């Protein structure tokens, strides 16, 4: 995999990928940017959410879970001093569906964490990564069934 960014103007870039898609990169006006794209570290956190999210939903669907909505949120903490690296992450999985099996959710998260998601594996080598899941029963309104931290074996 190769990556590059192409400068547009000021602190604005575009990042074309091997897949042919482009993502805008920018920063806030307070540091000279035009507020016109992802901050680079936002993109890293989004990549982490997408990587593990694709694993987990794929596994849940293979396990024939009736998922009606799915969301992954990543919260990162950063060091106070430059280079302001990530110091920890919390990944939360929000699964909504009909009679979703908690064990299927836990196993899907575990497989992503320890076997399939390279982004999560890389981050876990350099900082603590905590995992939480929330299972909701679909309906109007959705009802929280289970919420817990998950610690892979």
DODRENTI-477636 format. One record per atom (N, C-alpha, C): atom name; residue number from 1; x, y, z. Coordinates in Angstrom, 2 decimals, decimal comma, padded with zeros to 5 digits. Example, Ala and Ser with C-alpha at 12.3 -4.5 7.8 and 13.67 -1.06 7.14 Angstrom:
<sites>
['N' 1 [013,19 -005,69 007,80]]
['CA' 1 [012,30 -004,50 007,80]]
['C' 1 [013,20 -003,30 007,80]]
['N' 2 [012,85 -002,25 007,08]]
['CA' 2 [013,67 -001,06 007,14]]
['C' 2 [012,90 000,03 007,87]]
</sites>
This chain:
<sites>
['N' 1 [000,85 -001,17 000,00]]
['CA' 1 [000,00 000,00 000,00]]
['C' 1 [000,89 001,23 000,00]]
['N' 2 [000,56 002,15 -000,86]]
['CA' 2 [001,27 003,42 -000,93]]
['C' 2 [000,30 004,54 -000,59]]
['N' 3 [000,83 005,63 -000,11]]
['CA' 3 [000,01 006,79 000,20]]
['C' 3 [000,77 008,05 -000,19]]
['N' 4 [000,01 009,07 -000,52]]
['CA' 4 [000,63 010,37 -000,79]]
['C' 4 [-000,41 011,44 -000,52]]
['N' 5 [000,05 012,65 -000,34]]
['CA' 5 [-000,82 013,81 -000,28]]
['C' 5 [-000,29 014,83 -001,28]]
['N' 6 [-001,21 015,58 -001,84]]
['CA' 6 [-000,84 016,63 -002,80]]
['C' 6 [-001,32 017,96 -002,24]]
['N' 7 [-000,39 018,89 -002,16]]
['CA' 7 [-000,69 020,21 -001,61]]
['C' 7 [-001,61 020,97 -002,54]]
['N' 8 [-002,66 021,60 -001,97]]
['CA' 8 [-003,57 022,44 -002,74]]
['C' 8 [-003,20 023,90 -002,57]]
['N' 9 [-003,25 024,35 -001,30]]
['CA' 9 [-002,90 025,73 -000,94]]
['C' 9 [-002,84 025,82 000,58]]
['N' 10 [-002,18 026,83 001,09]]
['CA' 10 [-002,10 027,00 002,55]]
['C' 10 [-001,71 025,71 003,22]]
['N' 11 [-002,57 025,20 004,12]]
['CA' 11 [-002,33 023,92 004,77]]
['C' 11 [-003,39 022,90 004,32]]
['N' 12 [-003,81 022,99 003,07]]
['CA' 12 [-004,81 022,10 002,50]]
['C' 12 [-004,16 021,11 001,54]]
['N' 13 [-004,55 019,85 001,68]]
['CA' 13 [-004,02 018,78 000,85]]
['C' 13 [-005,16 017,88 000,39]]
['N' 14 [-004,92 017,09 -000,63]]
['CA' 14 [-005,79 015,97 -000,96]]
['C' 14 [-004,94 014,72 -000,90]]
['N' 15 [-005,56 013,66 -000,45]]
['CA' 15 [-004,87 012,38 -000,32]]
['C' 15 [-005,53 011,33 -001,18]]
['N' 16 [-005,00 011,12 -002,41]]
['CA' 16 [-005,56 010,05 -003,24]]
['C' 16 [-005,07 008,69 -002,76]]
['N' 17 [-005,94 007,70 -002,84]]
['CA' 17 [-005,59 006,35 -002,40]]
['C' 17 [-005,46 005,43 -003,61]]
['N' 18 [-004,84 004,28 -003,40]]
['CA' 18 [-004,72 003,28 -004,45]]
['C' 18 [-006,08 002,89 -005,03]]
['N' 19 [-007,13 002,98 -004,20]]
['CA' 19 [-008,48 002,60 -004,63]]
['C' 19 [-009,11 003,62 -005,55]]
['N' 20 [-008,49 004,78 -005,68]]
['CA' 20 [-009,02 005,81 -006,56]]
['C' 20 [-009,81 006,90 -005,84]]
['N' 21 [-010,10 006,71 -004,58]]
['CA' 21 [-010,82 007,73 -003,82]]
['C' 21 [-009,85 008,77 -003,31]]
['N' 22 [-010,38 009,96 -003,02]]
['CA' 22 [-009,58 011,04 -002,46]]
['C' 22 [-010,21 011,52 -001,16]]
['N' 23 [-009,37 011,93 -000,25]]
['CA' 23 [-009,85 012,49 001,01]]
['C' 23 [-009,19 013,86 001,20]]
['N' 24 [-009,98 014,87 001,58]]
['CA' 24 [-009,39 016,18 001,84]]
['C' 24 [-008,75 016,21 003,22]]
['N' 25 [-007,60 016,84 003,31]]
['CA' 25 [-006,92 017,03 004,59]]
['C' 25 [-006,72 018,52 004,81]]
['N' 26 [-006,96 018,96 006,03]]
['CA' 26 [-006,80 020,36 006,36]]
['C' 26 [-006,60 020,53 007,84]]
['N' 27 [-006,68 021,74 008,29]]
['CA' 27 [-006,54 022,03 009,72]]
['C' 27 [-007,32 023,30 010,04]]
['N' 28 [-007,33 023,65 011,30]]
['CA' 28 [-008,14 024,79 011,75]]
['C' 28 [-007,47 026,12 011,40]]
['N' 29 [-008,29 027,16 011,27]]
['CA' 29 [-007,74 028,50 011,00]]
['C' 29 [-006,79 028,98 012,09]]
['N' 30 [-006,94 028,48 013,31]]
['CA' 30 [-006,09 028,95 014,41]]
['C' 30 [-004,61 028,61 014,18]]
['N' 31 [-004,34 027,64 013,30]]
['CA' 31 [-002,94 027,30 012,99]]
['C' 31 [-002,62 027,55 011,51]]
['N' 32 [-003,47 028,33 010,84]]
['CA' 32 [-003,20 028,71 009,46]]
['C' 32 [-003,94 027,91 008,41]]
['N' 33 [-004,86 027,05 008,83]]
['CA' 33 [-005,60 026,24 007,87]]
['C' 33 [-006,90 026,90 007,44]]
['N' 34 [-007,63 026,21 006,56]]
['CA' 34 [-008,89 026,73 006,04]]
['C' 34 [-010,08 025,91 006,52]]
['N' 35 [-009,86 024,99 007,46]]
['CA' 35 [-010,93 024,16 008,01]]
['C' 35 [-011,68 023,43 006,88]]
['N' 36 [-010,90 022,83 005,98]]
['CA' 36 [-011,48 022,26 004,77]]
['C' 36 [-011,21 020,77 004,56]]
['N' 37 [-010,97 020,06 005,64]]
['CA' 37 [-010,76 018,62 005,49]]
['C' 37 [-010,46 017,96 006,82]]
['N' 38 [-010,32 016,65 006,76]]
['CA' 38 [-009,92 015,87 007,93]]
['C' 38 [-008,60 016,38 008,47]]
['N' 39 [-008,47 016,42 009,79]]
['CA' 39 [-007,15 016,60 010,39]]
['C' 39 [-006,47 015,24 010,24]]
['N' 40 [-005,16 015,19 010,03]]
['CA' 40 [-004,50 013,91 009,84]]
['C' 40 [-004,75 012,90 010,98]]
['N' 41 [-004,73 013,35 012,22]]
['CA' 41 [-004,97 012,41 013,33]]
['C' 41 [-006,44 011,99 013,40]]
['N' 42 [-007,37 012,85 012,96]]
['CA' 42 [-008,76 012,42 012,85]]
['C' 42 [-008,88 011,27 011,86]]
['N' 43 [-008,13 011,37 010,80]]
['CA' 43 [-008,17 010,33 009,79]]
['C' 43 [-007,63 009,01 010,33]]
['N' 44 [-006,60 009,06 011,17]]
['CA' 44 [-006,10 007,85 011,81]]
['C' 44 [-007,16 007,22 012,70]]
['N' 45 [-007,83 008,03 013,50]]
['CA' 45 [-008,88 007,51 014,39]]
['C' 45 [-010,06 006,97 013,58]]
['N' 46 [-010,43 007,65 012,51]]
['CA' 46 [-011,50 007,17 011,64]]
['C' 46 [-011,11 005,86 010,98]]
['N' 47 [-009,85 005,76 010,57]]
['CA' 47 [-009,37 004,51 009,98]]
['C' 47 [-009,46 003,36 010,96]]
['N' 48 [-009,13 003,61 012,21]]
['CA' 48 [-009,24 002,59 013,25]]
['C' 48 [-010,69 002,15 013,42]]
['N' 49 [-011,60 003,11 013,49]]
['CA' 49 [-013,03 002,79 013,63]]
['C' 49 [-013,53 001,99 012,44]]
['N' 50 [-013,13 002,40 011,25]]
['CA' 50 [-013,56 001,70 010,04]]
['C' 50 [-013,00 000,30 009,94]]
['N' 51 [-011,73 000,14 010,30]]
['CA' 51 [-011,08 -001,17 010,23]]
['C' 51 [-011,77 -002,18 011,14]]
['N' 52 [-011,94 -001,84 012,39]]
['CA' 52 [-012,57 -002,77 013,32]]
['C' 52 [-014,06 -002,90 013,05]]
['N' 53 [-014,69 -001,80 012,64]]
['CA' 53 [-016,12 -001,84 012,34]]
['C' 53 [-016,45 -002,80 011,20]]
['N' 54 [-015,64 -002,77 010,15]]
['CA' 54 [-015,86 -003,68 009,02]]
['C' 54 [-015,70 -005,13 009,45]]
['N' 55 [-014,71 -005,40 010,30]]
['CA' 55 [-014,53 -006,76 010,82]]
['C' 55 [-015,75 -007,21 011,60]]
['N' 56 [-016,14 -006,40 012,58]]
['CA' 56 [-017,20 -006,80 013,51]]
['C' 56 [-018,53 -007,00 012,79]]
['N' 57 [-018,91 -006,08 011,91]]
['CA' 57 [-020,20 -006,25 011,23]]
['C' 57 [-020,16 -007,45 010,29]]
['N' 58 [-019,03 -007,67 009,65]]
['CA' 58 [-018,89 -008,82 008,75]]
['C' 58 [-019,08 -010,12 009,52]]
['N' 59 [-018,45 -010,22 010,67]]
['CA' 59 [-018,54 -011,44 011,49]]
['C' 59 [-019,96 -011,60 012,04]]
['N' 60 [-020,55 -010,52 012,51]]
['CA' 60 [-021,92 -010,60 013,03]]
['C' 60 [-022,89 -011,09 011,95]]
['N' 61 [-022,74 -010,59 010,74]]
['CA' 61 [-023,63 -011,02 009,66]]
['C' 61 [-023,38 -012,48 009,29]]
['N' 62 [-022,12 -012,91 009,32]]
['CA' 62 [-021,82 -014,33 009,06]]
['C' 62 [-022,41 -015,22 010,16]]
['N' 63 [-022,52 -014,67 011,36]]
['CA' 63 [-023,12 -015,40 012,47]]
['C' 63 [-024,65 -015,28 012,44]]
['N' 64 [-025,17 -014,73 011,38]]
['CA' 64 [-026,61 -014,60 011,14]]
['C' 64 [-027,32 -013,79 012,23]]
['N' 65 [-026,62 -012,76 012,72]]
['CA' 65 [-027,24 -011,87 013,69]]
['C' 65 [-028,09 -010,85 012,92]]
['N' 66 [-029,27 -010,56 013,42]]
['CA' 66 [-030,18 -009,64 012,75]]
['C' 66 [-029,89 -008,21 013,23]]
['N' 67 [-028,81 -007,64 012,67]]
['CA' 67 [-028,38 -006,30 013,03]]
['C' 67 [-029,12 -005,30 012,16]]
['N' 68 [-029,72 -004,30 012,80]]
['CA' 68 [-030,46 -003,27 012,06]]
['C' 68 [-029,73 -001,94 012,04]]
['N' 69 [-028,78 -001,74 012,96]]
['CA' 69 [-027,96 -000,52 012,99]]
['C' 69 [-026,66 -000,87 013,70]]
['N' 70 [-025,59 -000,23 013,27]]
['CA' 70 [-024,28 -000,52 013,85]]
['C' 70 [-023,42 000,73 013,75]]
['N' 71 [-022,72 001,03 014,83]]
['CA' 71 [-021,87 002,21 014,87]]
['C' 71 [-020,65 001,91 015,72]]
['N' 72 [-019,52 002,46 015,32]]
['CA' 72 [-018,28 002,33 016,10]]
['C' 72 [-017,77 003,74 016,37]]
['N' 73 [-017,52 004,03 017,64]]
['CA' 73 [-016,97 005,32 018,02]]
['C' 73 [-015,58 005,09 018,61]]
['N' 74 [-014,65 005,94 018,24]]
['CA' 74 [-013,29 005,88 018,79]]
['C' 74 [-013,01 007,21 019,47]]
['N' 75 [-012,60 007,14 020,71]]
['CA' 75 [-012,17 008,34 021,44]]
['C' 75 [-010,70 008,16 021,76]]
['N' 76 [-009,89 009,14 021,38]]
['CA' 76 [-008,46 009,07 021,68]]
['C' 76 [-008,08 010,21 022,60]]
['N' 77 [-007,07 009,95 023,41]]
['CA' 77 [-006,44 010,99 024,21]]
['C' 77 [-005,09 011,28 023,57]]
['N' 78 [-004,66 012,54 023,67]]
['CA' 78 [-003,38 012,94 023,11]]
['C' 78 [-002,48 013,51 024,19]]
['N' 79 [-001,19 013,35 023,98]]
['CA' 79 [-000,20 013,93 024,88]]
['C' 79 [-000,33 015,45 024,87]]
['N' 80 [-000,04 016,08 025,99]]
['CA' 80 [-000,12 017,54 026,09]]
['C' 80 [001,01 018,22 025,31]]
['N' 81 [002,15 017,57 025,24]]
['CA' 81 [003,32 018,15 024,58]]
['C' 81 [003,50 017,59 023,17]]
['N' 82 [004,10 018,38 022,32]]
['CA' 82 [004,36 017,96 020,95]]
['C' 82 [005,38 016,84 020,94]]
['N' 83 [005,15 015,86 020,10]]
['CA' 83 [004,30 015,84 018,92]]
['C' 83 [002,85 015,45 019,16]]
['N' 84 [002,32 015,50 020,37]]
['CA' 84 [000,91 015,26 020,71]]
['C' 84 [000,39 013,93 020,18]]
['N' 85 [001,16 012,90 020,42]]
['CA' 85 [000,79 011,55 019,97]]
['C' 85 [-000,44 011,06 020,73]]
['N' 86 [-001,12 010,06 020,15]]
['CA' 86 [-002,19 009,40 020,88]]
['C' 86 [-001,57 008,67 022,07]]
['N' 87 [-002,23 008,77 023,21]]
['CA' 87 [-001,73 008,09 024,41]]
['C' 87 [-002,66 006,95 024,85]]
['N' 88 [-003,90 006,97 024,39]]
['CA' 88 [-004,84 005,89 024,68]]
['C' 88 [-006,03 006,02 023,75]]
['N' 89 [-006,77 004,92 023,65]]
['CA' 89 [-007,98 004,93 022,83]]
['C' 89 [-009,06 004,11 023,51]]
['N' 90 [-010,30 004,52 023,31]]
['CA' 90 [-011,47 003,76 023,72]]
['C' 90 [-012,28 003,53 022,46]]
['N' 91 [-012,59 002,26 022,20]]
['CA' 91 [-013,43 001,91 021,05]]
['C' 91 [-014,75 001,40 021,60]]
['N' 92 [-015,84 002,01 021,13]]
['CA' 92 [-017,18 001,59 021,55]]
['C' 92 [-017,96 001,09 020,35]]
['N' 93 [-018,55 -000,09 020,51]]
['CA' 93 [-019,36 -000,71 019,47]]
['C' 93 [-020,82 -000,61 019,89]]
['N' 94 [-021,66 -000,05 019,04]]
['CA' 94 [-023,08 000,09 019,31]]
['C' 94 [-023,83 -000,79 018,32]]
['N' 95 [-024,41 -001,87 018,82]]
['CA' 95 [-025,09 -002,85 017,97]]
['C' 95 [-026,57 -002,82 018,29]]
['N' 96 [-027,38 -002,57 017,28]]
['CA' 96 [-028,83 -002,59 017,44]]
['C' 96 [-029,38 -003,68 016,53]]
['N' 97 [-030,31 -004,47 017,05]]
['CA' 97 [-030,90 -005,52 016,23]]
['C' 97 [-031,98 -006,26 016,97]]
['N' 98 [-032,39 -007,36 016,37]]
['CA' 98 [-033,44 -008,19 016,94]]
['C' 98 [-032,80 -009,45 017,53]]
['N' 99 [-032,91 -009,57 018,85]]
['CA' 99 [-032,36 -010,73 019,57]]
['C' 99 [-030,88 -010,98 019,28]]
['N' 100 [-030,09 -009,92 019,25]]
['CA' 100 [-028,66 -010,05 019,00]]
['C' 100 [-028,02 -010,77 020,18]]
['N' 101 [-027,25 -011,81 019,88]]
['CA' 101 [-026,61 -012,63 020,89]]
['C' 101 [-025,35 -011,95 021,41]]
['N' 102 [-025,30 -011,75 022,72]]
['CA' 102 [-024,14 -011,08 023,33]]
['C' 102 [-022,84 -011,83 023,04]]
['N' 103 [-022,87 -013,15 023,08]]
['CA' 103 [-021,65 -013,93 022,82]]
['C' 103 [-021,16 -013,73 021,39]]
['N' 104 [-022,08 -013,57 020,45]]
['CA' 104 [-021,69 -013,30 019,06]]
['C' 104 [-021,01 -011,94 018,95]]
['N' 105 [-021,53 -010,96 019,68]]
['CA' 105 [-020,93 -009,63 019,68]]
['C' 105 [-019,53 -009,70 020,28]]
['N' 106 [-019,40 -010,33 021,43]]
['CA' 106 [-018,10 -010,43 022,09]]
['C' 106 [-017,08 -011,16 021,20]]
['N' 107 [-017,49 -012,25 020,58]]
['CA' 107 [-016,57 -013,01 019,72]]
['C' 107 [-016,16 -012,20 018,49]]
['N' 108 [-017,08 -011,44 017,93]]
['CA' 108 [-016,77 -010,60 016,78]]
['C' 108 [-015,75 -009,52 017,13]]
['N' 109 [-015,94 -008,91 018,29]]
['CA' 109 [-015,00 -007,88 018,75]]
['C' 109 [-013,64 -008,52 019,02]]
['N' 110 [-013,64 -009,68 019,66]]
['CA' 110 [-012,38 -010,37 019,96]]
['C' 110 [-011,62 -010,71 018,68]]
['N' 111 [-012,30 -011,26 017,68]]
['CA' 111 [-011,63 -011,62 016,44]]
['C' 111 [-011,04 -010,39 015,75]]
['N' 112 [-011,76 -009,29 015,78]]
['CA' 112 [-011,23 -008,06 015,21]]
['C' 112 [-009,99 -007,61 015,97]]
['N' 113 [-010,07 -007,64 017,30]]
['CA' 113 [-008,99 -007,13 018,14]]
['C' 113 [-007,72 -007,97 018,05]]
['N' 114 [-007,86 -009,27 018,00]]
['CA' 114 [-006,67 -010,12 018,11]]
['C' 114 [-006,26 -010,80 016,80]]
['N' 115 [-007,12 -010,70 015,77]]
['CA' 115 [-006,78 -011,45 014,56]]
['C' 115 [-006,86 -010,65 013,26]]
['N' 116 [-007,88 -009,83 013,10]]
['CA' 116 [-008,14 -009,26 011,78]]
['C' 116 [-007,79 -007,80 011,54]]
['N' 117 [-007,96 -006,94 012,53]]
['CA' 117 [-007,81 -005,50 012,29]]
['C' 117 [-006,36 -005,03 012,49]]
['N' 118 [-005,63 -004,77 011,40]]
['CA' 118 [-004,25 -004,33 011,56]]
['C' 118 [-004,12 -002,97 012,25]]
['N' 119 [-005,08 -002,09 012,05]]
['CA' 119 [-005,00 -000,78 012,70]]
['C' 119 [-005,07 -000,93 014,22]]
['N' 120 [-006,01 -001,76 014,68]]
['CA' 120 [-006,14 -001,97 016,12]]
['C' 120 [-004,89 -002,67 016,68]]
['N' 121 [-004,37 -003,63 015,95]]
['CA' 121 [-003,16 -004,34 016,40]]
['C' 121 [-001,98 -003,38 016,53]]
['N' 122 [-001,83 -002,46 015,56]]
['CA' 122 [-000,73 -001,49 015,63]]
['C' 122 [-000,88 -000,56 016,81]]
['N' 123 [-002,08 000,00 016,97]]
['CA' 123 [-002,29 000,92 018,08]]
['C' 123 [-002,13 000,22 019,43]]
['N' 124 [-002,58 -001,02 019,54]]
['CA' 124 [-002,48 -001,76 020,80]]
['C' 124 [-001,03 -002,00 021,20]]
['N' 125 [-000,11 -001,97 020,25]]
['CA' 125 [001,31 -002,16 020,56]]
['C' 125 [001,95 -000,91 021,18]]
['N' 126 [001,31 000,24 021,01]]
['CA' 126 [001,93 001,48 021,47]]
['C' 126 [001,15 002,22 022,55]]
['N' 127 [-000,09 001,79 022,81]]
['CA' 127 [-000,89 002,49 023,81]]
['C' 127 [-002,03 001,60 024,27]]
['N' 128 [-002,60 001,90 025,42]]
['CA' 128 [-003,76 001,13 025,87]]
['C' 128 [-004,97 001,39 024,97]]
['N' 129 [-005,68 000,31 024,63]]
['CA' 129 [-006,90 000,40 023,85]]
['C' 129 [-007,98 -000,35 024,63]]
['N' 130 [-009,00 000,37 025,07]]
['CA' 130 [-010,11 -000,26 025,80]]
['C' 130 [-011,28 -000,44 024,85]]
['N' 131 [-011,99 -001,54 025,03]]
['CA' 131 [-013,11 -001,89 024,18]]
['C' 131 [-014,38 -001,98 025,00]]
['N' 132 [-015,46 -001,40 024,49]]
['CA' 132 [-016,76 -001,46 025,14]]
['C' 132 [-017,80 -001,80 024,08]]
['N' 133 [-018,84 -002,51 024,49]]
['CA' 133 [-019,94 -002,77 023,57]]
['C' 133 [-021,26 -002,45 024,24]]
['N' 134 [-022,21 -002,07 023,40]]
['CA' 134 [-023,56 -001,72 023,84]]
['C' 134 [-024,51 -002,41 022,86]]
['N' 135 [-025,40 -003,23 023,38]]
['CA' 135 [-026,35 -003,95 022,55]]
['C' 135 [-027,74 -003,40 022,82]]
['N' 136 [-028,43 -003,02 021,75]]
['CA' 136 [-029,78 -002,47 021,84]]
['C' 136 [-030,75 -003,39 021,11]]
['N' 137 [-031,92 -003,56 021,69]]
['CA' 137 [-033,00 -004,29 021,02]]
['C' 137 [-033,71 -003,29 020,11]]
['N' 138 [-033,85 -003,64 018,84]]
['CA' 138 [-034,50 -002,75 017,88]]
['C' 138 [-035,95 -002,55 018,26]]
['N' 139 [-036,45 -001,39 018,02]]
['CA' 139 [-037,84 -001,05 018,32]]
['C' 139 [-037,99 000,44 018,42]]
['N' 140 [-039,16 000,87 018,72]]
['CA' 140 [-039,42 002,30 018,86]]
['C' 140 [-039,78 002,60 020,30]]
['N' 141 [-038,95 003,12 021,12]]
['CA' 141 [-037,53 003,39 020,85]]
['C' 141 [-036,70 002,13 021,10]]
['N' 142 [-035,45 002,16 020,66]]
['CA' 142 [-034,54 001,05 020,93]]
['C' 142 [-034,31 000,96 022,43]]
['N' 143 [-034,10 -000,26 022,91]]
['CA' 143 [-033,92 -000,49 024,34]]
['C' 143 [-032,54 -001,09 024,58]]
['N' 144 [-031,75 -000,48 025,49]]
['CA' 144 [-030,44 -001,01 025,84]]
['C' 144 [-030,62 -002,36 026,54]]
['N' 145 [-029,94 -003,38 026,02]]
['CA' 145 [-030,03 -004,72 026,58]]
['C' 145 [-028,79 -005,03 027,41]]
['N' 146 [-027,61 -004,64 026,92]]
['CA' 146 [-026,37 -004,97 027,61]]
['C' 146 [-025,33 -003,93 027,25]]
['N' 147 [-024,52 -003,54 028,23]]
['CA' 147 [-023,43 -002,60 028,02]]
['C' 147 [-022,29 -003,05 028,90]]
['N' 148 [-021,11 -003,26 028,32]]
['CA' 148 [-020,00 -003,79 029,11]]
['C' 148 [-018,66 -003,49 028,47]]
['N' 149 [-017,60 -003,47 029,29]]
['CA' 149 [-016,24 -003,44 028,75]]
['C' 149 [-015,91 -004,84 028,30]]
['N' 150 [-015,13 -004,92 027,23]]
['CA' 150 [-014,69 -006,23 026,73]]
['C' 150 [-013,18 -006,28 026,79]]
['N' 151 [-012,66 -007,33 027,40]]
['CA' 151 [-011,22 -007,54 027,48]]
['C' 151 [-010,90 -008,84 026,76]]
['N' 152 [-010,24 -008,74 025,57]]
['CA' 152 [-009,92 -009,94 024,81]]
['C' 152 [-009,04 -010,90 025,61]]
['N' 153 [-009,25 -012,19 025,38]]
['CA' 153 [-008,47 -013,22 026,09]]
['C' 153 [-007,02 -013,20 025,67]]
</sites>
